[in-house]
Amino acid sequence: VQQVFKQLFYMINVVALNNLLLRKDVCSWSTGMQLRFNISQLEEWLRGKNLQQSGAAQTLEPLIQAAQLLQLKKKTSEDAEAICSLCTSLTTQQIVKILNLYTPVNEFEERVTVAFIRDIQAHLQERNDPPQLLLDVKHMFPVLFPFNPSSITMDSIHIPASLNLEFLNKV
């Protein structure tokens, strides 16, 4: 059950983050607020079902950081440093793409300046991020089956003749 929910939450993360990276109309402060609220509801649900050890919440980390990125101030060099230290699960390319797509929803907000984006790129230039922008939708976590040894010894097993397994020999 834990492995199923880990995979399911990963898919939620991938679809939401990829949509965020591809759609300018959703890159805003209010979307960041909505995402963070919905993610907290998912995390609360995991706690309520006693699934916090499944690793499902950790698969949402890139989406959480993207939501926080949408909510942070984006003006000064200190803001750039804060973004760089906070967004460790996002690649440089993803951070820059979100900042480029960021769209103010009211007159009190301003667009992200080119100088600020260059500042972010300068802070993150030493990162060795993979070149891909979008997350892999087809990624599957390995399924692990726990090993439970049997208390029955092999020499005490009786194989019925009706199974027609005469080729098996007890050693």
C-alpha positions in Angstrom: 0.0 0.0 0.0 2.8 2.4 0.9 4.6 1.7 -2.4 1.4 2.4 -4.4 0.8 5.7 -2.7 4.5 6.7 -3.2 4.0 6.1 -7.0 0.7 7.9 -7.0 2.0 10.9 -5.2 5.0 11.0 -7.6 2.6 11.1 -10.5 0.7 14.0 -8.9 4.0 15.8 -8.5 5.1 15.2 -12.1 1.8 16.2 -13.8 1.4 19.3 -11.6 5.0 20.5 -12.0 5.2 19.8 -15.7 2.0 21.8 -16.2 3.5 24.6 -14.2 6.6 24.5 -16.4 4.5 24.6 -19.6 1.7 27.0 -18.8 2.3 30.8 -18.3 -1.3 31.2 -17.0 -0.6 29.2 -13.9 2.7 30.7 -12.8 1.5 33.3 -10.3 1.5 34.0 -6.6 -2.1 32.8 -6.1 -1.4 29.5 -7.8 1.5 29.1 -5.4 -0.9 29.6 -2.5 -3.4 27.1 -4.0 -0.7 24.5 -4.6 0.7 24.8 -1.1 -2.7 24.5 0.5 -3.6 21.4 -1.6 -0.2 19.8 -0.9 -0.7 20.4 2.9 -4.1 18.6 2.5 -2.4 15.6 0.9 0.3 15.6 3.6 -2.5 15.7 6.3 -4.3 12.8 4.6 -1.1 10.7 4.6 -0.7 11.4 8.3 -4.3 10.5 8.9 -3.8 7.1 7.1 -0.5 6.5 8.9 1.4 6.5 5.6 4.0 9.2 6.4 6.8 6.5 6.3 5.9 5.5 2.7 8.1 8.2 1.1 5.0 9.6 -0.7 5.4 13.1 0.9 9.0 13.3 -0.2 8.0 12.8 -3.9 6.1 16.1 -3.6 9.2 18.1 -2.7 9.8 19.6 -6.1 6.2 20.8 -6.3 6.4 22.2 -2.8 9.5 24.1 -3.7 7.9 25.4 -7.0 4.9 26.6 -5.0 7.2 28.4 -2.5 9.2 29.9 -5.4 6.0 31.4 -6.8 5.3 33.0 -3.4 8.7 34.4 -2.6 9.9 37.9 -3.3 11.9 38.2 -6.5 13.7 41.5 -6.4 17.0 41.7 -4.5 20.2 39.6 -4.4 19.2 38.4 -1.0 15.9 37.1 -2.5 18.0 35.3 -5.1 20.2 33.7 -2.5 17.1 32.6 -0.5 15.6 31.0 -3.7 18.8 29.2 -4.5 19.1 27.7 -0.9 15.4 26.8 -0.8 15.0 25.2 -4.3 17.3 22.2 -4.0 14.9 19.7 -5.6 14.4 21.9 -8.7 17.0 22.1 -11.4 18.4 25.5 -12.5 16.5 25.2 -15.8 13.2 24.6 -13.9 13.8 27.6 -11.6 14.6 29.9 -14.5 11.7 28.7 -16.5 9.2 29.3 -13.6 10.7 32.8 -13.1 10.4 33.5 -16.8 6.8 32.4 -16.9 5.8 34.2 -13.7 2.8 36.4 -14.4 1.6 39.0 -11.9 -2.1 38.7 -11.2 -2.6 42.3 -9.9 -1.1 45.7 -10.2 0.9 45.5 -6.9 3.1 42.7 -8.3 5.9 43.2 -10.8 7.3 40.8 -13.4 10.6 39.1 -12.6 13.4 41.2 -14.1 16.0 39.8 -16.5 18.7 41.0 -14.1 17.2 39.0 -11.3 17.1 35.8 -13.4 20.7 36.3 -14.4 21.5 36.7 -10.7 19.8 33.4 -10.0 21.8 31.7 -12.8 25.0 33.1 -11.5 24.3 31.7 -8.0 23.4 28.3 -9.5 26.1 27.9 -12.1 28.2 25.4 -10.1 25.2 23.0 -9.8 25.5 19.8 -12.0 21.9 19.5 -12.9 20.5 17.2 -15.5 19.7 19.0 -18.8 16.0 18.0 -18.9 13.3 20.5 -18.0 10.3 18.3 -17.5 10.1 15.4 -15.1 9.8 11.8 -16.4 6.1 10.8 -16.4 7.1 7.1 -17.0 9.4 6.8 -14.0 8.4 3.8 -11.8 9.7 3.1 -8.4 10.8 -0.5 -7.9 8.3 -2.7 -6.1 9.8 -4.4 -3.1 8.3 -7.5 -1.6 9.4 -8.3 1.9 10.9 -11.7 2.5 9.1 -13.7 5.2 10.9 -17.1 5.8 8.7 -20.1 6.4 8.9 -22.0 9.6 8.1 -25.3 7.6 11.1 -27.3 6.7 11.4 -28.7 3.1 11.8 -32.3 4.3 8.4 -32.2 6.1 6.5 -31.3 2.9 4.3 -34.0 1.3 3.6 -33.6 -2.4 0.3 -35.2 -3.4 0.4 -37.7 -6.3 -2.6 -36.0 -7.9 -0.3 -33.1 -8.9 1.6 -35.4 -11.2 5.0 -34.0 -10.1 6.9 -37.4 -10.1 9.9 -35.7 -11.6 10.5 -34.0 -8.2 12.8 -35.9 -5.9 13.4 -35.4 -2.2 17.1 -35.0 -1.5 
